[in-house]
Amino acid sequence: MHGLFKWSSKWWPGVIPLVIFWGIAAWTSTATVEGDLAARSNAALKDTVLDKRRISVDGRDVTFAANAFSEDGRLSAVASVDAVPGVRLVNDETRLVPEAKPFVWSAERDVVRVTLGGNAPLPSSKSKLVEAAKAGLGGVEVADQMALARGAPQRFDTVALLLLDQIGKLKDGKITLTDTKIALAGMARELGGREAIAAALKNLPEGYSVAANDIKAPPYVFQAYKDPVAVTLTLTGYVPDNNVHAALVAAAGRKFFSEKVVDNLKASVGAPSGFAAAVVPALGALSRLSTGTLVVSDREVKLSGDALYDAAAGQIRDGLGKDFPQGWQYKAEVTVKPAAAPVDPTVCQQLFSEILSKGKIRFESGKADIVPDSAGLLDRLIETAMRCPNATIEVAGHTDGDGEEATNRTLSERRAQAVVDYLVRAGLPASRFAPIGYGSTQPVAGNDSEDGKAQNRRIEFVVK
């Protein structure tokens, strides 16, 4: 017995390593099985759309947690895991993604970023929208604050991508989709942006509609600057179309008799109603200034500068808005330039001749009514007359050779008198002027061409 005890006491310590090796082998085998089941369960779900998926394995029991986007999809996912060979039990911790009522999605743009908010129906929708925003907005930072929810309207992705395209046309603003209703607010990036967005939204799928469109456009600005040093009229800003563009440049050419017209205008949609009807008379007011600036911003007209004499300043201030369309606002900040130095009669005659060599006082055809386009030219003549206060001036009217001579003489007299009346209204004494009509008796060109006839129809100032 003693010998047997001695042998046994030597044997049992050797059992301990065997137990340890057996435990390690059993644990390793179990870990391998669990890892294999986890891998095969994940593989079974590779084509299933789920959110926040999590799989853990204890022996051959699988705990499966995930958010599903439909009840059928949830049950199908659980069945896929349950069908994996080797799985004994599935502990189902899946649930449905919450349903959003109403289903709201939004895209908001500020100075530095575009923020996508509200809900998206699927992870693929989220990814698609984020990538589209990054690709279409030229490197603008995109912040994804979208949650996942059920309840999206049909064709959600198509509509959301269309709305993202419109965010690119905004300087700032927000577009919100609430079920199938769309609301827009903000400032368009460029002129025409508001109209471009409205046009794009006409392509919405059936069932969708715009509930509110509060997109504002940048101010529609037209500017004209009269520079007496460079002797230019510079036009900048926008006009509605090529026809209005041509009409305004032509009007400027008639009203500004000595200035070179520098045309930097661009055509753009978004002009306020009555644009041309306001700009044309405003250009006429500018033509009467020595130096000045005209700014038309939406339906507001601002004119500033120096008139050539006191009465002109008052006339411009009082008359600026009388021909504007209804709803237009105006402001005239008109002062009077310092009076020019007096000159003797000889210099006065030279100045009159120089002015009238650059432009002509024009009348309605066959009448003695002075055309408004001549206002700037007449103001220059009035300023010159004020510089030679002691000179007597003959205002001579001439016509072309068409028609009866008696009729022509009468018309030329009436036109000369109309000019004198204009000068007197400006504050000049009537006693200084002698209106005389010469009819067609003193032509300066032949009457056998339209150009010659146009040269013969004229008013001259003769210092006596």
C-alpha positions in Angstrom: 0.0 0.0 0.0 2.8 2.3 0.8 4.3 1.7 -2.5 1.0 2.3 -4.3 0.5 5.6 -2.5 3.9 6.7 -3.5 3.2 5.9 -7.2 -0.1 7.7 -7.1 1.3 10.8 -5.5 3.8 11.0 -8.3 1.1 10.6 -11.1 -1.6 13.1 -10.3 0.4 16.3 -10.9 0.8 15.3 -14.5 -3.0 15.4 -14.9 -3.1 19.2 -14.4 -1.4 20.2 -17.7 -3.6 17.7 -19.5 -6.7 19.4 -18.1 -5.4 22.9 -19.1 -4.6 21.7 -22.6 -8.1 20.1 -22.9 -9.7 23.4 -21.7 -7.7 25.4 -24.2 -8.6 23.1 -27.0 -12.3 23.2 -26.1 -12.3 27.0 -25.8 -10.5 27.3 -29.1 -12.9 25.0 -30.8 -15.9 26.9 -29.4 -14.4 30.3 -30.4 -13.8 29.0 -33.9 -17.4 27.7 -34.2 -18.8 31.0 -32.9 -16.7 33.1 -35.2 -17.7 30.9 -38.1 -21.4 31.2 -37.3 -21.1 35.0 -37.0 -19.3 35.2 -40.4 -21.9 33.0 -42.0 -24.8 34.9 -40.4 -23.4 38.2 -41.7 -22.9 36.6 -45.2 -26.5 35.5 -45.2 -27.6 39.2 -44.7 -25.3 40.7 -47.3 -28.2 41.6 -49.6 -30.5 42.7 -46.9 -31.1 46.4 -46.2 -30.7 47.0 -42.5 -29.4 49.7 -40.2 -27.3 49.3 -37.0 -26.9 45.6 -37.6 -25.2 43.7 -34.8 -24.6 39.9 -34.5 -23.2 38.1 -31.5 -22.9 34.3 -31.0 -22.8 32.3 -27.7 -22.1 28.7 -28.6 -24.6 28.0 -31.4 -27.1 30.6 -30.2 -27.2 33.8 -32.3 -28.3 37.2 -30.9 -29.4 39.3 -33.9 -30.1 43.1 -33.5 -30.9 45.5 -36.3 -33.2 48.2 -37.6 -35.3 47.1 -40.5 -37.2 49.3 -43.0 -40.3 47.1 -43.4 -41.9 44.2 -41.5 -41.4 41.8 -44.4 -37.8 42.8 -44.5 -37.4 42.3 -40.8 -38.9 38.8 -40.8 -36.9 37.9 -43.9 -33.7 38.9 -42.2 -34.4 36.9 -39.1 -35.3 33.9 -41.2 -32.0 34.2 -43.1 -30.0 34.0 -39.9 -32.1 31.2 -38.6 -31.4 29.2 -41.8 -27.6 29.4 -41.4 -26.3 25.8 -40.8 -25.2 25.3 -37.2 -27.4 27.9 -35.7 -29.5 26.4 -32.9 -31.5 29.4 -31.7 -31.9 33.1 -32.9 -32.4 35.6 -30.2 -34.4 38.2 -32.2 -33.7 41.8 -31.1 -34.6 43.4 -34.4 -37.1 46.3 -34.7 -38.6 48.5 -37.3 -37.1 51.9 -38.1 -39.5 54.5 -36.7 -42.1 55.9 -39.1 -42.1 59.7 -39.7 -45.5 61.4 -39.9 -45.2 63.7 -41.8 -42.1 62.6 -43.6 -39.8 65.7 -43.8 -36.5 66.2 -45.6 -34.6 69.5 -46.0 -31.6 71.0 -47.6 -30.3 74.3 -46.2 -27.5 76.5 -47.5 -25.6 79.3 -45.7 -22.3 81.0 -46.4 -20.1 78.0 -45.7 -22.1 74.8 -45.9 -25.1 72.9 -47.0 -26.9 71.0 -44.3 -29.1 68.0 -45.2 -31.7 67.4 -42.5 -34.9 65.6 -41.7 -35.3 62.0 -42.8 -34.2 59.7 -45.6 -35.9 56.3 -46.2 -32.8 54.2 -46.7 -29.0 54.3 -46.1 -28.5 54.2 -49.8 -30.7 57.3 -50.1 -28.6 59.1 -47.5 -25.4 58.2 -49.3 -26.8 59.2 -52.7 -27.9 62.6 -51.5 -24.7 63.4 -49.7 -22.6 62.4 -52.7 -24.9 64.4 -55.0 -24.5 67.5 -52.8 -20.8 67.2 -52.8 -20.5 66.7 -56.5 -23.0 69.3 -57.5 -22.1 72.2 -55.2 -18.5 72.7 -56.1 -16.7 71.7 -53.0 -19.0 73.3 -50.5 -19.0 71.6 -47.1 -21.9 69.1 -46.8 -23.2 68.4 -43.3 -25.3 65.2 -43.1 -27.9 65.5 -40.3 -30.4 63.1 -41.9 -32.0 60.4 -39.8 -33.5 57.2 -41.2 -37.3 56.8 -41.1 -40.1 54.9 -42.8 -43.0 56.7 -44.5 -41.2 58.4 -47.4 -43.5 59.3 -50.4 -43.0 57.4 -53.7 -40.1 58.6 -55.8 -38.5 60.4 -52.9 -34.9 60.0 -54.2 -35.9 61.5 -57.6 -37.5 64.5 -56.0 -34.8 65.1 -53.4 -32.1 65.1 -56.1 -34.1 67.6 -58.1 -34.4 69.8 -55.1 -30.6 69.5 -54.4 -30.0 70.9 -57.9 -32.0 74.0 -56.9 -29.9 74.5 -53.7 -27.0 75.1 -56.1 -28.8 78.1 -57.5 -29.2 79.8 -54.1 -26.8 82.1 -52.3 -28.5 81.1 -49.1 -31.8 79.5 -48.2 -33.7 76.4 -47.5 -35.8 73.9 -49.4 -38.1 71.6 -47.4 -40.1 68.6 -48.6 -43.0 67.6 -46.3 -44.6 64.4 -47.7 -45.3 65.6 -51.2 -45.4 69.4 -50.5 -42.4 71.6 -51.2 -41.5 74.9 -49.6 -38.6 77.2 -50.7 -37.1 80.3 -49.2 -33.9 82.2 -49.7 -31.9 84.4 -52.1 -31.0 83.3 -55.6 -27.3 83.4 -56.4 -27.7 85.2 -59.7 -30.3 87.1 -61.7 -32.5 84.6 -63.3 -31.9 82.1 -60.6 -35.5 82.5 -59.2 -36.9 81.9 -62.6 -34.6 78.9 -63.3 -35.7 77.3 -60.1 -39.4 77.8 -60.9 -38.9 76.3 -64.3 -37.1 73.2 -62.9 -39.9 72.6 -60.4 -42.3 72.2 -63.3 -40.7 68.8 -63.8 -41.8 67.4 -60.5 -43.3 63.9 -60.6 -47.1 63.5 -60.5 -48.5 64.1 -57.0 -45.8 66.6 -55.9 -46.5 70.3 -55.7 -44.9 73.6 -54.6 -46.7 74.8 -51.5 -44.6 78.0 -51.0 -41.9 79.6 -53.1 -40.4 82.6 -51.3 -37.1 82.7 -53.3 -36.0 86.3 -53.8 -33.8 87.5 -56.6 -30.8 89.8 -56.2 -31.6 93.4 -57.0 -32.0 94.1 -60.8 -29.6 96.9 -61.3 -29.1 99.3 -64.2 -26.6 102.1 -63.9 -25.6 105.1 -66.1 -22.7 107.5 -65.4 -22.2 110.7 -67.2 -18.5 111.8 -67.1 -17.9 115.4 -68.4 -14.1 114.9 -68.4 -14.0 111.8 -70.6 -17.2 113.0 -72.4 -18.7 109.6 -72.0 -22.0 108.0 -70.9 -21.2 104.5 -69.4 -24.1 102.0 -69.2 -23.7 99.0 -66.9 -25.9 96.4 -65.3 -28.8 94.5 -66.8 -31.6 94.8 -69.4 -34.4 92.3 -70.0 -33.6 91.3 -73.6 -31.8 92.4 -76.8 -34.7 94.5 -78.0 -34.8 96.6 -74.9 -31.0 96.7 -74.9 -31.0 98.2 -78.4 -33.8 100.6 -77.6 -32.0 102.0 -74.5 -28.7 102.5 -76.3 -30.6 104.3 -79.1 -32.4 106.5 -76.6 -29.1 107.4 -74.9 -27.6 108.3 -78.3 -30.5 110.7 -78.9 -30.5 112.3 -75.5 -26.7 112.6 -74.9 -25.7 114.7 -77.9 -22.0 115.0 -77.3 -21.1 112.0 -75.1 -19.8 108.7 -76.4 -22.0 105.9 -75.2 -20.0 103.1 -73.6 -22.3 100.0 -73.6 -21.5 97.4 -70.9 -25.1 96.1 -70.5 -26.0 92.4 -70.2 -29.3 90.8 -70.9 -30.9 88.9 -68.0 -34.4 87.8 -66.9 -35.9 89.2 -63.7 -36.5 92.8 -64.7 -39.3 94.6 -62.9 -42.5 95.4 -64.8 -42.2 98.7 -66.7 -38.4 98.6 -66.7 -37.9 100.4 -70.1 -40.7 102.9 -69.4 -38.9 104.1 -66.3 -35.3 103.9 -67.5 -35.9 106.0 -70.7 -37.2 109.2 -68.9 -34.6 108.7 -66.2 -31.9 108.8 -68.8 -33.5 112.0 -70.1 -33.1 113.5 -66.6 -29.5 112.4 -66.4 -28.8 114.0 -69.8 -29.6 117.4 -68.2 -26.8 117.1 -65.6 -23.2 118.3 -66.0 -22.0 115.2 -64.2 -24.3 112.6 -62.7 -25.1 109.0 -61.8 -28.4 107.1 -62.4 -29.0 103.9 -60.4 -32.1 101.8 -61.1 -32.5 99.0 -58.5 -35.6 96.9 -59.0 -38.4 99.6 -59.0 -36.3 102.3 -57.3 -34.6 105.1 -59.3 -31.9 107.3 -57.8 -30.5 110.2 -59.7 -27.6 112.3 -58.3 -25.3 115.0 -59.8 -25.0 118.6 -60.8 -27.5 120.6 -62.9 -26.2 123.3 -65.1 -28.4 126.1 -63.6 -30.9 126.6 -60.7 -34.1 126.3 -62.7 -32.9 123.0 -64.3 -32.2 121.5 -60.8 -35.8 122.3 -59.7 -37.3 121.0 -62.9 -35.4 117.7 -62.7 -36.3 117.2 -59.0 -39.9 117.9 -59.6 -40.3 116.1 -62.9 -38.2 112.9 -62.4 -41.0 110.5 -61.5 -44.0 111.9 -63.5 -43.5 109.6 -66.4 -42.7 106.5 -64.4 -45.0 103.4 -64.3 -47.2 102.9 -61.3 -45.4 101.5 -58.3 -42.0 102.9 -59.1 -40.1 105.0 -56.5 -37.6 107.7 -57.2 -35.2 110.0 -55.4 -33.3 113.0 -56.9 -30.3 114.4 -55.2 -29.5 117.2 -57.6 -27.3 120.2 -56.8 -26.2 123.0 -59.1 -22.7 123.2 -60.5 -20.8 126.5 -59.9 -21.5 129.1 -62.5 -19.0 129.2 -65.4 -17.0 132.4 -65.9 -18.5 135.1 -68.2 -17.3 135.4 -71.8 -17.5 138.1 -74.4 -20.0 137.9 -77.3 -17.4 136.5 -79.7 -16.6 133.5 -77.5 -20.3 133.1 -76.7 -21.0 132.7 -80.5 -18.2 130.2 -80.7 -19.7 128.2 -77.9 -23.2 128.2 -79.4 -21.8 127.1 -82.8 -19.7 124.3 -81.1 -22.7 122.9 -79.2 -25.1 123.0 -82.2 -22.5 121.3 -84.4 -22.7 118.2 -82.1 -26.5 118.1 -81.7 -29.7 119.5 -83.1 -32.8 120.8 -81.4 -35.5 118.4 -82.6 -39.2 118.8 -83.1 -42.2 116.6 -83.7 -42.6 116.1 -87.4 -44.4 119.1 -89.0 -44.9 120.7 -85.6 -43.3 123.2 -83.3 -43.3 120.8 -80.3 -39.8 120.3 -79.0 -38.9 116.6 -78.5 -38.0 115.8 -74.9 -34.7 114.2 -76.1 -33.4 117.7 -76.8 -33.6 118.8 -73.1 -29.9 118.1 -72.4 -28.8 120.1 -75.5 -31.1 123.0 -74.6 -29.7 123.2 -71.0 -26.2 123.5 -72.5 -27.4 126.4 -74.7 -29.1 128.1 -71.7 -25.9 127.8 -69.6 -24.0 129.4 -72.4 -26.5 132.2 -72.8 -26.1 132.9 -69.0 -22.4 133.4 -69.6 -22.9 136.4 -71.9 -25.7 138.3 -70.1 -25.4 141.4 -72.2 -25.6 139.8 -75.6 -28.7 139.9 -77.8 -29.3 136.5 -79.6 -31.2 135.8 -82.7 -32.9 132.4 -82.6 -33.1 131.4 -86.3 -35.4 128.7 -87.6 -34.8 126.9 -90.9 -36.6 124.1 -92.8 -35.9 121.9 -95.8 -37.2 122.6 -99.2 -40.2 120.3 -99.2 -43.7 122.0 -99.3 -44.9 125.6 -99.8 -42.4 128.3 -98.8 -45.0 130.2 -96.9 -45.8 127.2 -94.8 -42.1 126.5 -94.2 -41.5 130.1 -93.1 -44.5 129.9 -90.6 -43.3 126.6 -89.2 -39.7 127.9 -88.8 -41.0 131.0 -87.0 -43.1 128.8 -84.6 -40.2 126.6 -83.9 -37.9 129.5 -83.2 -40.5 130.9 -80.9 -40.8 127.6 -79.1 -37.1 127.6 -78.4 -37.2 131.2 -77.0 -40.2 130.2 -74.8 -38.1 127.4 -73.4 -35.2 129.8 -72.7 -37.5 132.2 -70.9 -38.9 129.5 -68.7 -35.4 128.8 -67.6 -35.1 132.3 -66.3 -33.6 134.2 -69.2 -35.1 137.6 -70.2 -37.3 137.5 -73.3 -35.8 140.8 -74.4 -32.5 139.2 -75.1 -33.9 136.9 -77.8 -35.3 137.5 -81.3 -37.1 134.5 -82.9 -36.9 134.6 -86.7 -38.1 132.1 -89.2 -36.3 131.8 -92.5 -38.1 128.8 -94.0 -36.1 127.1 -96.6 -34.3 130.2 -97.9 -30.9 129.6 -96.3 -30.1 125.9 -96.9 -26.7 124.5 -95.8 -27.0 121.4 -98.0 -28.9 120.2 -101.0 -32.6 119.2 -100.7 -32.2 116.3 -103.1 -31.3 113.8 -100.4 -32.7 112.9 -97.0 -29.4 113.6 -95.4 -29.3 117.1 -97.0 -32.9 117.8 -95.9 -32.0 116.8 -92.3 -29.1 119.2 -92.3 -31.3 122.0 -93.5 -33.9 121.5 -90.7 -32.2 123.3 -87.9 -32.1 126.1 -85.2 -29.2 128.5 -85.1 -28.1 130.9 -82.4 -26.6 134.1 -83.8 -25.1 136.6 -81.3 -25.7 140.2 -82.3 
